[in-house]
Amino acid sequence: MKRLTTRVAIVGAGPGGLLLSHLLQLAGVDSIVLERRSRTYVEKRVRAGLLEGGTVDFLRAAGLADRLDREGLVHEGFVFRFGARAHRMPFTELTGRTVHMYGQQELVKDLIRARTAAGARLWFDVPDVELRGLETDTPAVRCTVAGEPVEIACDFVAGCDGFHGVSRRSVPPGALTTYERTYPYAWLGVLAQAPPAAEELIYAVHGRGFALHSMRSPAVSRLYLQVEAGESVENWPDERIWKELHTRLDIDGAPELAEGPVLEKSCVALRGFVTEPMSHGRLFLAGDAAHIVPPTAAKGLNLAVADIKVLAAAFREFYETGDRGPLDGYSAACLPGVWQAQEFSDWMSRLLHRPTEGPVFDERLQHARLEAVVGSPAAARNFAENYVGLARERTPARGGRP
């Protein structure tokens, strides 16, 4: 068995794991990144596309935003459509913040290129990661790299391998407390070679269910439909998808939705999930390994970057001064913001999706809430501050140091 050493073993080459490796190198801290999927798979995996202004600023400061600044679409507002009317939410006017539309897979490509150019030890196709000794001072990772058994001795392990990854499952039963909420609906997501029908996102509330019109570029649209939980993609041929999108999104006086070849479609269950604490022994969980939010408010990727910002600073402090206080305070620093994002994502999900119980009464309540958001300057400002991430940035940490 080949034996290697590193300071931090990072499991998962999504945006969180790659960003952590980059930041650690800037701080002079060695790391190894292990990813069970192929490079091709992770670079094509379509996920989130909305980056908060604070996330973009952090990526710029880390030297990772050159292509993002060239190709990302800057948005200053979005549109609510309900009751056959359109209502613009000018969140930049209300908060001074913008957001960028830039596909997660594009950010992953940028991060992989940066890590590869820096000569990082970044290994793909490693499906058999096993974590050992997490409660000791000498944790290790065992895996197979290019057909050769490897053991990596390290100081710490960063679990950035998502909800279904090995990291959280390696913690002994009872050591973590988990909180979970499942929603009675799902999203059918479509990536289409079609120019967006509008320059800004459209959140449409309709009697047949919620729909979202988003985009990845001036030529590619990202579209979502509310469907029943457990729905199968096979039940949705392209013709049915476009018909339903037109029904929910088109309104008089607005440009009609443009159609084009469907490049990808998938059904995504909506859930809220939080692990407390976000660490165990020498293991630190980040991003989807520690928490999942429903995609309605587009907080998942932004929360992952927020976790990594805290974790990278804590590692830097430990290796520069020997102070483990920031590492011990990692969960306390992150969880208030995580729960704030959960609350807003849950509230926005209930605001926009077709009610599944008591439809007449709940539909009237939903309409009243929407009218309040677009009709009250105070309500609109509060919504906008949550949407762009400003409210979460103001959430105080429960102890520890950010």
N, C-alpha and C positions, 0 to 999 in steps of 0.2 A: 504493500500500500504506500502510495506517495504521500509524504507529509509536508504540509505548508503552514506558514504562519501569516497572520495579518492582525491589525488592530481591531477592525470591525468587519464582521462577515455580514453581508447584506443579502437577504433572500428576497428575490423579486426585482425584475428589471422593468417595472412600470415607471411612471414619472416620479413617484416618491423615492424608490430605491436608487434610480439613476441620479436624481438631484442630490440625494444625500451623499453618494459617492463623489460627485463633483465638488460639493462644499467641503467634504472632508479633505480632499486633495488640496484645495485652496488653503486649508488650515495645516497642511503638512501631516495629515493622518492617513495611513495606508488602509485600503479596504479591498475586498473582493466581492463581486456581485455575481450571484447565481440565479439563473432564470430557467424554469422548467420547459418553457416553450422555445420555439425557434425565433431567430431574429426576424425573419420574414413575418411570422405570425404577430409578434408584438408591434411591429411597425405598421401592420394593416388593421389592427384591432380598433374598430370604431367605437369611441366612447364619448365623453363629454366634449363640449366645444366652447363653453363660455368661461373666460378668465376674468376675474375681478381685477380692478385697477391695482389693488395692493399686490396681487399675485404677479401681475405684469411688471410692476416696479421692482419686485424682488428678483425676478428672472433677469431683468436688465442689470441690476446691481451685481448679479452673479456672472454676467457676461454671456447670457444664454438667449438673448432676445433679438438677435440681428434679423433672422428670417421672420420671426413673429412681428417685428416692427415693419418689415417690408410687405408681408402678405396678410397679416391679420386684419380683420375688418373691425374698425372702431365704431362702437355704438354709443349713442347718447340718450337713447330712449327705446321704448317698445310700445306695442299697441295691444290693448285689450279689445276683443270683439265680443259683445254679448247684446242680446236684444236687437240684433240686426243693425247695431251701431258700432262705430269705432271710437275708442278713447285712448289718446296717447299718454303714456307715462313718461314725462321728460326727466329721467332720473339724474342726468348730468346737471340740468338746471336746478334741481332740488338739492343735490349733494356735492356738486363739483367733481364727481367721479365719472369715468367712462368704464366700459367693459370692452373686451376684445373677443371676437369670434375666431377661434383658431383650434382646429381639431386636436384632441388629445394625442392621436396617432402622429400628428405632425410635430408636436412637442417631443414625443418619445423619439422620433427620428433625429431631432436636433440634439437631444441629450445623448443618444447613442453615438452620434458622430463626434460630439465633444469628448466623450469618454474614450472612444477609440483613438482619436487624434492624440489624446494625452497618454496613451499607452496603458490604460487601465486594465486590470484583470477582470474582464467582463465575459462570463461564460454562459452560453445559451445551451438549450437541449440537455438540461440537467434535471431529470424528473424524479430522482430518488433522494432528495435532501433529507437528512436525519440530524436533528439537533440533540446534542448531548451536554450534560453537565451545566445546565442553565442556572442551577442554584449554587454552583461552585465558583471559585475564582478562575477556573480554567475551562471555560466552555469550549466546545468543538463542534464542527460540522462535518459529517461524513456524506459523501456523494460519489457519483461516477462522472468523470469528465473525459470526453473523447474515448470512452471505453476503458479508462483506467480508474481504479478505486483511489479516492483521495480523502485524506483527513486534514481539515483546516483548523489549527489551533488559533484561538482569537481571544481578545479581551471581552468583547461584547458581540451580540447578534442583534441586527435590526430586521424585524419582520415586516417587509413591505410587499408581501405576496398575496394580498387580497383576502376577501372573505372566505374563500375555499382553500386557502394556502395551508402549508404545513406548520407555520410558525405558531399561530394561536392554538392549534390542535396539539402542540408539543407541551403546553402548560398542563400540569397535573389537574385533574378534576377538583373543583371546589376552590381553586386559587384565584379564579376570576369570577366576577359577577357580570352576567349579561342581561341586557334589556332589549326587548324586541317588540316591534309592531308590524303586522302584515296588513296590507291594504286590499280591499275587495275588487281591485281593478289592476290592469297592467297597461303597459305602453307597447303598441306596435310601432317600431321605428323603421323608417325608410330612408335610405340614401339614394338620391335620384340625380341623374345627369340632366338637370333642368335649371334654368336661371331662376333665382328667387323672384317671387311676385312682389316683394317689397324690400326696402333697404334695411328694415328693422324687423325684429322678431314679432310674431303675432301669436298671442294667447287667446284662443277662441273657446268660449263657453257656449255650448249648444245643447239642445234637448236630447240629441243622440249621443252626447259625450264630448269630452274635451278634445281639442286638437291644437297642435303647436306647429307653426311654420318657422323654421330656422334655416340656417345656411352654413356652408363651409367655405364657399368661394363664390365669386360672381357667376359661376357656371354650375355649381353643385348645391342642391337643396337638401336639408335634413328635415324630415317631417315625422310627426308622431300622431297617433290616434289612441284615445282611451278605448280599451277593450276589456272583456271580462278576464278576471284572474284565471290563469291556466289555459288561456286561448292558444291555439296552435297557428303558426305561420302558414301551414298548409291550407288553412281555411280562408286565406286572404290572397287570392290571385291579384295580379297587378290591376286589372280592370276594376275589381271591387274596391281596392285601396284608393284609386284615383276618384272614383265616384263618391266615396265617403269623405275624402278630403275636400272635394268641391262642396259637398253638402254642408260641412261644418265650417269651412273657411271663407267661402265666397259670400260677399255682401254687395248690395247695389252701390254703385259709385266708386268701387275699389277695383284695381287691376285683378283680373281673374288668375287663379293659380295656373302656372305653366306646368305641363306634363313633359316627361322624358323617360328614358330607360331607367328602370330600377336596378341599381348597382348592388344593393344589399338590403335585406329586411330581417328583422328579428323581433321577438316578443320579450319584454323585460318586466319581471315582477317588481312591484313597488314594496319596499320594506324600509323600516327604520331599525337600526341595530347599534348598540353601544356596548363596549367592553370596559369594565372598570376593575382594577386600574388598567392602564395601557402598557404596563410593564410587569415583568416577573423575573426576579433575580437579575441575570445579565441579558435578558431579552427585552427589547423595546419594540412595541407594535406601533405602526403608523399607517395612515390612510385606511383603505378598506379592510385591512387586517384588524383594525380596532373599531371601526364604525362605518355604517352604511346609512346614507340618507336617500329618501325618494328623490328622483331626478328633477322634480318639478321646479325647484329653485336653483338648480345647477351648482350645488355646493360641494359635491364629492371631490373633484380635483382640487378645488381651492382649499378645502380642509386638509387634504393630503399635503399640499405645499406648506400650509400653516404648521402642521405637525413637524415636518422636516426642518422648517426654520428654527423651531424650538429645539429639536433633537440635535441638529448640527451644532448649534451654539453651545449646548450642554456638553457634547463631546469635545469641542474645542476648549472649553473651560477646564475640563478634566485633564486633558493632555498638556495644557499649558501650565496649570497650577496644581493639579492633583486634587482639586476640589470636586467632590462627587455630588455636592448639594444640588446643582441644576439638574443632573441626571435623576436624582431621587425625587426632584420636584416636577419631573416631566409630565406625568399624568395630571397633577394638580394645575399645571400651567395650561394644558391643552383642553381639558374636559369642559370647563365653562363655555368656551367657544364652540365646542362640539355640540353641547346641548342647546346653545342658542341657535345654531344652524339647524338642529333637529326640530326645534320649535317652529322656526319660520318655514322650513320645508313642509312640515305637517300642516301648518296653517294654510300655506299656499296651495297644497294639494287639496285640502277640503274646500278652499275657495273656488277652485277651477273645475274639479271633476264632477260629473253627473252623479248626484246622490243615488245610492243603491237601495236605501230604505226610506220610507215615508216620502216618496218623490215630490208630491205636490207641495207639502209644507216646507220640505228642505229646499226645493227649488226657489220658493219665495224668499227664504232666508239667504240663500246664495246670492240671489239678485240684489237683495238689500245690502249685503256686504260689499258686493262689487260697486254698487252705486256710492257707498260710503267711501271706498278707496279712491274712486275717480272724482268724487264731488267735494271732498274735504281736503284743503291744503295741508292740514296737520296730518291726516291719515295718509295722504299721498307721500308726504315727506318721510314719515315713519316707514312706510313700505319701501320707498326708494333706498333709505339708509340700510335696510336689511338686504335688499336685492343686490346692492353693489358691495356688500361686505363691511360697510363702515360700522354698523351696529355691533357686529361680531368683534371687530378690532377694539372696540371700547369695552368689551366684556372683561372684567378684572379676573386675573388668575387667582385660584384658591391656593395661595402659598407658592413656594418655588419661585424661580426667576425665569422670565421669558427669554 
